Amino acid sequence: MCPHFMNHTLALAQRRGEGFADGNHSSRNFDHAPFGCAGNGHHVAPPKPQRFLTNPMCQYISRLVKLSNKGLYAVRALFDIAFYNDGGPTQAKDIAVRQRIPPRFLEQIFQDLKRAGIVGSKRGPAGGYHLAQRAAQIRVGDVIRALEGPIALAEMPPGAESEGAARRVTEAVFRDLSARVEACFDAVSIADICARAEQLGVRPPGKQPYVYVI
């Protein structure tokens, strides 16, 4: 560890009202030896990393902004129908196995997709769920909105426009960002995901790759 970096880190901690666990960074001989080896040749453990953020901030710093399992499972289920059965009737139990989706949860998802007009169903031994539209017409954004509502990075509470100019500026920025994120979801269709699968070498059972003979 570079002594200059260590001194700088200690100074930063002291300015923030914090310090290392022992209050003295040089007591373990870290100034003159790298982690794992002290000056006398004995093995030493590196110091525990200090957190310069308050506990509430530390709780949020490692979290990801991500979709819920419901949205992810819905996209995977629609991809399965389109890719493995050309959009035709597909048994929910087969989709659940291939995509590793809890069967009961999958049935709930299909009911939401059916109400949104994205899938239809057919009864009988050869029945199942099928795409109600062509795969190229079903956008990922349509799927997410059908299950989770509008795509937004931040919820704008009622009356926020009247809370001052500064509030209006930040709300406008987040509306613009939300629109850009939504546009990204709308730019990808289920057909695009199927094409990506073929590019990655994934093929439905029994489907052979094209071979061109010259």
Phi, psi and omega in degrees: 000131181293128181301322181296320179294320181295317180295320179296319180295318179296317180297321178297318180296319181293323179295330180271005178080019180233166177209184176283167187301323183262359177075358182215105187289343183266356185290342180255013175065034179279345181290335190240004180215146178288166178300139178097348181212116177276173183296335180268007177093354181277149180285136177229150179273148178294153179292151178292137180297137180267143180262122180264009177250152176290163183303316178301319179292322180296331180291329184265341189293332184262358181278151180257148169276113187212165177284160175284164177300328181300313179293318180295316180297323180296316179296318179295323180293317179293321175300319181299314180298316182290320188277317185269344183220022177053032178085357182280177182304128183225132180294135180299325181295326178290320178296317182300321180289312183294321185261000179056054178247133176304126187304316181295320178296321180296320179298320178297319180297317180295327177295319177294317179293327179291319178296330180277357179077020181269327177232160171234175180223155180222131181276165176106172182302326180261018183269197182139195179264140179226161178288133179274350178224167175294149183301327180289342181266347181266110180269151178300323177299322178299319182294313182296317180295325181294329184259328189236359180087194183301146178273112183216139178281333180213140179274130181265112182291155178300138178081008181294333181296336184263012184262015176117160184295319182298318179295321180295323180296310183293324178295321179295321179297315182290331174295318178296317179296319179298320179296322179292318177297317179298321178297325178295317178296322182286345181278353182243127179252169176298325177296324178296322179293322177296319178296322178295323178299317179294323177298327180275003177086013178271130181224144177297153178302134178087351179265118182266146177292152178290138178238120180261127179249125181255000000 
